[in-house]
Amino acid sequence: MISRRAVLLGTGAACVHAVCAPRAVAAGAAGTAAPKVESRVDPAGVLTASDVHVADYPTVQALRWMGDMISRESGGDLSMRVYHSGQLGRENDTVDLARFGALDLTRINFASLNNTFPATQAMSLPYVFDSTEHMRRSVDGAAGRSILEAFEKRGLVGLAIYDSGARCFYNHLRAVTEPGDLKGLKIRVPPSDMFVALVRALGANPTPLSYGEIFSALQTKLIDGAENNWTTFHTSRHFEVARFWSQSEHSFSPEAVLMSQRRYQKLSSRQRELVRAVAAQSVLYMRTLWDSSETASRAAVEKSGVHAIQVDRAAFQKVAAPILESYMKDPQLQRIYQEIRAVA
């Protein structure tokens, strides 16, 4: 049984080295050649999965559900170990590990994939979705299929797309009701050129940081605020520091469940069909968990005294419109955007 795994970042070579017992593996970062990956010594039927969120977060629970179903339906021939709370590194690190076969599955937000997997930009665009229901129809339809298929070009298999709620701004300094209120604030953004451009257009100073660094950055005043969904705001304890929440709903950037293509190809045809089928089924399970968690998190955060503020949505959309238009110059993004708007 795996007892411990650590992910070390090599700054000079920009590569990721994952160490575990009884397995040791290594993988290169995006844009670099893949280093030699040591042979697998885990049981052949054990899949490893990673998520940066805490143990009871909806996406982590959905991955566990996948593992239980896979184990049951395969008669125990195939199972899954889920590592939560960023035990295997940051989101971008786990993508690299999966691409090079050192990790089997990972759950990662589209925002962290925008730069390296351009197709994901279509669903991270500001105000591309009208509501949660619109986002779900898009994910389940042609737009979602187009994006999942795009991962195959980079050594990954797109298995499913999960919810991630409406992303909104929060900070520790003041109420924000219109774009001008953000002026001068240092706002954490995911490592996405799109989010950097959006926050800059709104008048704030975008500060790219990994998810795990946000809480300490808020505490030490390295940043003034960030943007994310209610469930993350609550489970990450960011609400303990940032007491002003603004319901901007500027993005519904969803989550991808990705599998290493190398590992996928080693499965039997029956196992591949099973993994795909269970991943698809897990989406509805995750959505049920998500809806409950979002309601509970918002109630808990507001009860703690956080100021939840309604914003001038039209004003935010007006400022964000040029960002959206600039991405429409890409034919692929324009096609997916049209697929999204067709089910609005």
N, C-alpha and C positions, 0 to 999 in steps of 0.2 A: 504493500500500500504506500502511496506517495505521502510522505510525512511533511515535507517542506519544499518550497520552490521560491527562488528569489530571482528577480530580473535586474541585471546590472547594465547600466548604460555606459558604453565606451565612447567618450566624447571625441577622441581623435578620429577613430574610424567610423563613428556614427553607426555602430551596429549594436544589436541586442543579443545578450548572452543569457539564456535561461538555464538555471541549474536545478535539478530535482533528484531525489532518490526514490526509486532506483533508476531514474532516467536522467541523462544530461544531454541537453541539446543546445544548438546555437543557430542564430539566424541573423541575416543582415538587414539593415534599415532600408526603407524605401529609397530607391535611386542608387543603391550600391549593389555590388555583386553578392550573391548569397554565399556565405561561408559554408564550409563542409558541415553537414548535420550528422551527428553521431547516430548510429543505428538505434532503433527503438528497442528498449528492453521491457517496456510496459507490456502487459497482456495484450495480445493483438486485438481483442474485442473491447478494449476500454478507450473511449473517446474523452479527451480533455477539453473543457470549455472555460472561457474567461469572461468576467464582467467587472467593471470598476465600481459598481454600486453595492450597497450593503446587502446583507443576507436576505432580508425580507422585502427587498425592492421588487416590483412586479416583473421586471425583465429577468432577474435572477430566479424568481420562483417559476417563471415560464420555462427557463432552461432546465431547471430541475424536473419539471413536469415532463419535458421532452425526454430526459434521461430515463425517468420511470417508465414512460410508455415504450420507449425503444427497448428497454430491458425486458419488459413484459411481453411485447409482441415478438421479440426475437428468441424468447425462451431462455434469456440470460446469455445468449451468445454475443450480444453487443450491449454495452452500458456506457454511462457517461459520468465523469467527475466534474463538478462545477466549482470553479475558484472565483469567489466574489471579492468585493472590497479592494480591487486593484492588486490582488496578491501576485499576479503575473505581470504587472507593469501598467503603464498608461495605455489608453486606447490605441494610439498609433503604434505603440510597441507590439501590442498583441496582433495587430493586422500583419505586421512584418513576420512575426513568429508563425502565423497561419500560412502566409504566402510561401514560406520556405519549409513548411512541414514540421515545424517544431511544436506547434499547437494545433489542435484539431478544429475547434470552433471558437468564435468570439462574437460578442455583441458590442456594437459600436454605433454611435450617433452619426448620422449623415454629415453633420457639420464638420466632424473630424476627418471625413473622407473627401470633402469638397475639392481640395487641391490635387489629390492624387487620383481620384476617381470622378472626373468632371460630370458624368451623368447624374451624380447625386445632387448636384447644384440645383437641378430643376425643382426638387422638393424642399430645398432649404431657402429658396428665394423669399424675400419679404412679401407678405400678403398674397402669396400665390394661392393659398387655400382660404375659403370663406368660413370654414368651421371644422370641427372635429369630424363631423359626418362626411363632409366633402373630402377631407384628407383620407379617410378610410375607404371611400369609394375609389379614389385615385390609386391608393396602394393596392387594392384588390383588383384593379383593372389593368388596362394596357400600359399605363404609365409605370405602375409598379413592376410589371413583367419586363419592361424595357430596361429598367435600372438593374434588376436582379441579373438579367442576362449579361449586362455590361461588365460585371465582376469577373466573368470567365476569362477575359483578356489578360487579367493580371494575376492568375494563379489562385483564384478564389471561386467558390460556388455560393451564389446567393440563395439562401434557403428561405428566408422570410423577412418581412418588414413589420416591426413593432411600433406602437404608439410612443410618443415622447411628449405629448401635451403641447399646449401653447406656450411658447417662450415669451417671457415678460421681463422687464427691467426691475432691479431692486438695488437700493443703496443705503448707506448709513448717514447721509447728510441732509437730504431734503425731499419733499414731495415732488414728484415729476408728473405733470399732467399734459405737457406739450413738449415738442422737441427742444425748444429753447431752454427748458429747465435742465436739460442734460449737459448744457454747455460747460466745458471745462472739467467734467467729471471723468475720472479714470475708471473705465468700465472693462472688466475682464470679458474677453471673447474667446471662443474656441479657435484652434489653429486653422482658420478659413479666411482666405482673402475676401470672400463675400461678406462675412460678418465684420471684418475690419473696415471695409468700405462703407457698410451700412452705419455702423456706430460713428464713424468719422463724419459721414454726411449729416447725422443727427446732431453734430456739434460736440460730441464727447471725445475723449482720448482713448482709442481702443488699445487694450493691453492683452495680448495673447498669453494664456497660461493654461497648463494642463488642469484637468478637473480637480485632481487631488491637492492642488496648491491654492485653491480659492479661499478656503476657510482661513488659513494662516495669513494670506494676503489681505483679507478683510480685517483681521484682528490687528495686524501691524500697520494698517493704513497704506499699504503698498498700492492698493486699489480702493476706490470709493464704492464700487458696486459691481454687479454682474448681470447676467440675464439667463433665465432658465425656467423650468416649469415648477408648479406648486409642489409636486412630490419630491423633486430633487432639492428644492429650497428648504423643505422640511427635514428630510432624512439626512441631508448633509450638515444640518444645524446652521446653515448660513443665516437663518432668520434670527439667531441669537445675537448677531452682530449688525446685520442690515435690517433696519426696522421700517423702511419705506418700500412698499411694493407698488408697482405701476402696471396695470392690466393692459399692456400694449399689444400683446398677441401678435408680435411682428413676424414670427416664424413658427411653423409646426414641424420643423425639421425632425423626421422620424428616425427610427433605429434599424440597423441591418443586423441580421444573424447570418454570419459568414462561416463557411467551412473551407479548410485547406483542400485545394484541388488534389494535391499529392495524396492526402489521406483518403479523400473521397474515391479516387481511382483504385485504391487498394481494397475497397469494399467489394463484396459480391454484388451482382445486379439486384438481388433481392434486398440486400442491406441498403443499397442506395435508394431504392424505391421506398423502403421503410423510413429512412431518415427524412427524405423529402416530404412524405405524407405526414409524418408526425410534426415536422416543423410547420407545415401549413396549418395543421389542426391547432397548434399551440397559439396561433395568432388570436383566435377567439377567446381562448383561456386567458391570455395576457390582457386582452381588452377589458374583460370582466374585472380582473384584478386592478387594472389601471384606473378604471372609472371609480372604483371604491376607494383606492388609495388617494386619488386626486381630491375627492370630496373630503376624506378624513384629514388629509394634510392641510388643506385650506382652512378647515374648521379649527385645527389645532394651532396653526400659525396665527390666525386672527384672534383666537382666545388668548394667546400670549401677549397681545397688544400691538402686533404689527399693523401699520396703517395700509390697508388695501385701497388703492386709488384708481378710479376710472380715468382714462386719458382721452384726449381729443384724437380719436382714431383716425379721422379724416386728415388731420394735420400730419400725423406720422406717415400715413400712406402717401401723402403728397411728396414728402421729402424722400421717401423710399422708392418712388416710381422710377426715377432715372437709373437706379441700381438695377431694378428688374429689367428695364429696357435695354441696358447695356449687355446683359447676358443673352438677350434674344438674338444677338448677331450670330450666335452659334447655332447652326442648323439642327444639331441633335437636341440641344436644349429647347429650341423653339418647337420641335416636334413633340417632345415630352410635355412641354408647357401646354400645348394645344390639347393633348390627351387629358391633362389635368382639368383644363377649363371646360372640356366637353362634358364632364360629369358634375359640374358645379350645380 
